[in-house]
Amino acid sequence: MRLIFFLCLGLVMVSRLTADPVEVKAKLVKLTAVPMLKDIDNYSRALSVYEYELIGADSKRMVVLKWSIWQRRVLDGLPTEIGKIEVLKVAPLSDFKKYAHDRIIGEVDDKASVLYLDLGSIPKADATKKLLPGKGLARRGLKKDWLFLNDDVRHVNAGEFWKTWEKGGDLDALDVVLDFQKRLKAQGVELLLVPVPTKALIYRDYLVGAEPVERRSGMVKLLEKEGVQVVNLSKVFLKARKDGSRDLFCRTDSHWSPEGCDVAAQVIAELIKKKDWYGGIEKREFEASFPGLLEIRGDLLEVGEDELETLAITEVSNGESPVAKVQPDSPIVLLGDSHTVVFAEETEEGQKIFFADGGGLADYLVLHSKVAVDVVSSIGSGMNGARGKLYRDRSVSEDFPDYWKGKKLVIWCFSEREFSTPAGLSVKIPVVKP
């Protein structure tokens, strides 16, 4: 078994064991508390973070992920005792494409370049047959066929949450945004922040009967005052509604619709075209299909609710296949949460992970800007999780040794509700290897 190591905060972390599954004997030195369903919002499963010290390897350490929630049920047998010695069968998480976007609970060491999956924690099929989803994820609006994520409603009720950013004191979302922008600037890369407004804000009239109003200009002004380029999508979406657009969000799902993706992409593409460097980068032609219809079962529906929602979707391709989302040589990175991959994720084992492929934000971005984008996403954690994934899966990956060469722009797109839930934020996540 070949080992490669690098120093991490005075400790030596395992960078790479092997591409194949291996058994290791290790002692648990750091754990994540047993999670609760509220920790994963409306997602159905999650991995928890544990740190182990390898036995007989001069105190080398590794970060291991174990399945902790599956089909909205907290799994039994999670580690709770520091110092316990276990025999683990592990493999790099990056080897499992189907788990690439799953929610991760717990703090990942900022310098850990490889995360390992405990293969023994994957639930067997017969162990999950009776697992049922939890209740209370969503509420129905005044329009009964519209469902709203409860966390989105709570976020809207938080009001002008950005005013706490100006008071100083505890670490907040503004600190994280400015830290990330500073790190990107050191690499000669610009940041474009694209917070996605909640459905509860844009369709407030469908929820409580009150007309929706633009309430994010104060947040945008504060960010711009600090030198951050930001897109005010709440203003854009409310105008689109007024102009008679199709639904910008799914009725039964927590995400925006293909129409919402397209409207956002057009605004972002126009900003890209105004950049000084745009004229000097490679352009590509992509094709858009005639609008078709797509049936989905949204993630806000409870068990037994089988309402199928029909959406209009225009699929983008290179003429033969959907747009590739891994484009490491592109000058533009699309970074964020599930909003960056819904309706745009590649097929996994014969199924579409996020309903479709070819009708998401990345697809419409390349259609309107004529520039390929490299997509890096982390489900449910667009702020911390996505930055950590950018570092691990791109910056220090052996597959992309010169990843930041030629990069011009990072488009950071995630649900704005992360701004009002600052717990666990970090300004220690690197962009490049220190």
N, C-alpha and C positions, 0 to 999 in steps of 0.2 A: 504494500500500500504506500503510494507516494504522498508525502506531505509537503505543503508549501506554507510558510508562515509569514506574518508581518506584525510589527509592534502596534499595540493599541492601548493608550493610556496606562503605560507601565506593564500591561499584560501582553501575552502573546496569543493572538487569535488565529484559528485555523482559517486559511484562505481557500484551500482546495484540498479535498480528500481524494476524490476520484469521480469520474463521470458515471460510474456504475454504483449500484447500491452496495454498501459495506456494513458490517457489524462493528460497533465500537463499544467499549466499556467506559462509562463516564459517570462522574459525580455531579449531581445537580447543585449549582452554586447560586442561581438566580431564577426566580419564577415569577409568573404573572398570576395574579389572584384569579380564582375561578370566575369566569365571566357571567354576566346576566344578559338576558335577551335584549334589554334596553341598550346594551353596549353596541349592538349591530344594526340599530334602526330597523329598516324593513328588509334587511338581507337575510338569507336563509341559513348561512353557515359561516364559520370563521375559524381561523387558526390562532393559537396563542403562542407567545414567545417564551422560551426557556433558554438558559445559558448553562452549559455543561463544561466540566473540566475533564479532559481525557486522562484515563488511568494509564500510567506508565509512559506518558508522553511529555514529561517535564512541565506539567501544569498548563499545557496548551488548552485553549478554550474554543468552543464552537457555539453558535447560535442555532437552536433547533426549534422548529415549529411543529406543534401538535394540533390535530383537529380537536377543538373544544366545543363547538356548536355545529350541529348537523341537522338539517331539516327543521330548524328552529327548536331544537332540543339540546340542552346542555348535556354533554356526554359524561358518563361516569369514568372514574379511574384517573382523573387528571392529577399530576404531581402536586403535592402540598407540603412536602418535607425536604427542606434544604439539607444537603449532605447525603441524600439517598443515592445509592449506586445502582445504575441501570445498564442493561445491555440493549443498545438501540440499533435498529437497522435503518440507515439513513441514506439519502441521496439529495443532490442539489435541487432545491425547489424549482429552479429554472428549467429542469428537465421535464417538468409537468406543465405543459401549456394549458391544460384545462383548469389548473388552479392559479393561473397567472394573475387573475384579477380578484381573487378572493380577499375578504376582509382579514386584516391582521390586527390582533389585540395585544397590547403591551409595547414596551419600549425596546426597540432594536438598537444595539450598540451602533453609534454613528459611524464607526470605522469598520464594521463587519461587511466585507465585500461579498460574502456568500452566505445564504441562508439555507439550512438543511431541513428537509421534511422527514419526520419520524414516520416511516412507512407502516409501522405497527399501529399508528393512531387512526389510520383510515378505516372508517366503520365498514364492517361487512354488510352485504345487502340484507341479510336476514335480521341484522341488528337494528335496522332503521325502518322496518315495515310499519311499526306502530307509532312512529314519531310524528306528532302533529304540530302545525305551526301555532305560535302564540296568538293572543288576542290583543286588540287595542292598537294596532298599527296605524289605522286610518279611520277617518270619519267621512260620512257622506255629506255632501253639500245640499243646498236647497234644490239644486238640480240633481236628482237622485242618481243619475248615471255618472256623476262626477265624484271621485274619491280623492281625499286630501290626506297626505302623510301628517300625522299628529306633530312630528318634530318640525315640519314646515310651518304649521299653524303656530306652534310655540315661538318659532323664530320671528314670525311676523309680529306677534304680540310683544316681542322684546323691544319694539320701537326703534329709536335711534341708538342702536347698540354701539355705534362707532364713537359716540361721545365719551365713552370710557377710555378710548385709546389716547385721548388728549390729556388724561389725568396722570399718566405715568404710573409708577409702582410696579405691579405684577406684569409678567410677560403677557403680551396680547398679540392679536393677529397682525397689527401694524408692524410690530417689532419683527415678526417672522417675514413679512413681505419685504421690508427694507433690508433685512439680513440676506435674503435670497437674491434680491436685486444687486446688492453690493458684491456678492460672490460671483454672479453672472457677469457683472461689469468688469471684474478683474480678468475675465476670459475674453473680453471684448464683445459680449453678447447682451442684447437688449431684452428687457422683460415687458411683456404685454399682459396685464392682469384682466381676466374675463370672468368675473363672478356671475354665476347663473342665478337669476332671481327665482324664488319659489313659486310654484303653481298657486299657492294660497295668496300670494301678493298680486300676481297678474290676473287671476280669476277670482278676486275677492267677492265679486258680485254673485258668483255661483256658489260661494261658501256661506256668506252671511247676508247677501242682498245689498251690501253697500258698494258703491261704485269704486273701482280700483283707482288709486292716484299714485303719481310718481313720487316716491319717498326715499330715493337713494341719491339725490343730487348732493346732499350734505356729505355722505360717505365718499362720493367721487371727488368732491372739491378737496376734502381732507387728504385723500390719496395723491391727488395731483399737486397739492401744496407741498407734499413730501417728495415730489419728483417722480411719482409712479405713473406710467401710462396705463390707463384703465378704460375699459369699455362699459358704458352704462346700459346694460342690456334691459333693465327694467324700463327705461325710457324708450328704447328701441321696440320692445315687445308691446308696450301699451300703444304706441303709434301704429304698429302693425295690426293690432286688434281693431283700432279705430278705422284703419284703412280697409278692413274686411278680409284679413288673412284667414286661412284655415286654422284649426286649433293648434296652438303653439306648444301645448303639453298634452300628453295622453290622458284620457279620462280615467282609466283604471290603473295607471302605472305612475310611479313617482318621477319618471323622467320626462324630458321634453320630447316632442314628436319630431318626425323627419322635417316637418315644416319649421318648427322652432330651430332645429339644427341649421337649416338652410338660411333662415333669416339672420341668425348669428354669424354664419360663415360669410355671408355677403358683406356684412359690416367689417368683419376682421380682414377680409380679402382687400377691401378698399384701403384700409390702413396700411397693409403690406405693400400695396402698389405705390404708395406715397413715399416709401423708404428710399434713401439715396442709393442703397445697394441693390434695389430690386432689378434695375435694368441690366446688371451684370451677372445675374444668376441664371442657371439653366431653366428654360420653360418647357412644359410638356402639355400636350393636348389630351384631354379626356372627353369621354362621351357621356351624355345623359340620356337615359331611356325615357320613353313616354311615361307619364305618371301611371302607376298601377295601384292596386289595392293590397293591403297586408292585414291579416287578422292576427291579433295578439291576445294573450291572457295576461293582464297586468299584474305587477307584483304587489298591489295593494288589496287584491281580492283574498278573501279568507277561503279555507278549505270548504268545498261544496259550492262555492260561488263560481260558476262557469261562464260568466259573461264574456263573450268574445267581442273585442273592440276592433273596428275596421278603420284603418289609417290609409291615407294617400301617401305614396312614396315614389320618389324618382331615384333610380339607382344609377350610380356613376361607375364607369369602368374605363379600362384602357382600350376597349374594343373587343377584348376577349375574356377578361376576368376582372373582378373587383380590384380596386386600388389597394396595393400592398401597404400595410400599416407600419411595418418595420423598414425604415428608410434611413439608416444611420449616416449616410453621406449627405442627407438633405441639410440645407442651411437653417431650416426651421424645425423646432421641436414643439409638438402639441403635448402638453403635460397636464394631468389632472385626474379627476375621479371618473365614475362610470359615465358621466355626460360626454366624455371623449370617445367612448366606444359603443354606446347604445346605437343600434341600427347600423353599426359599422364593424362588427367583430367577425373574424374569420370563422369558418366552420370547424367544429371540434367533434370528432367521432360521429359525423353525419348530422349534427344538429347545429343550429345557429345559437350561439351563446346569448346574444342580445337581440333576438328577434329576426335580424336580417344582416346582410353584408352589402354595403354599397350605398346606404342612405343615411349616414351619420355625419357628424360635424367634420371629421377629417376628409370624408369623401367630397362634401360640398366645398370645403376649403380648397382642395386641389382643383376642383372644377372652376371655381371663380378666380383663383389666384394664378393658376397654371404652374404651381410649384408643389412638388411632393413634400410631405411632412412626415417626420418620424414621431410616432405615437407612443407615449409612455404613460400608462394609467395604473391607478391603484383604487380599487373599488371601496367607496365609503370613506376614503381618507385622501382628499385632494391636496391637503396642505403638508402634513408630515409624511404620510405613506408614499405619495407620489414623488416627493423629493428624495426620499430614501431609495426608492426604486430607480430613479434616474441615476443616482450614484452607483448603486450595485449593478444594475443591468446594462448600463451604458458606460459611465465614466471609468470604472475600474474593471470592466469586462475584458477578458483576454481576446474576445471576438472583435472588439472595437478599440484598438490601441491608440488611435488618433481621433477619438470621437469628437472632440471640440474644435478640431481644425475646420475652419470655414463656416462655423456656426454663426448665425446672425441674430436669431430671435427665438426666445422661448415664450410660447403662448400658454399661460397658466390658467386653466379653466376648471372650475369646480363650483359646487353648490355654495351659495353665499351663506347658508345656515351655519357653515363651519366658522364664520366670523363671530357668531354669538355663542359658540361652545368652545372656548379657548383651552379647555383642560388638555394637558399633555402636549402642548405646542413646544417646539424646540428650535433654537437658533444655533444648534451645534451640528446640523447635517451638512456635510461638505458637498461641494459641486465637483471638485476634482480631488484626487488623492493628495493629502498634505505632504 
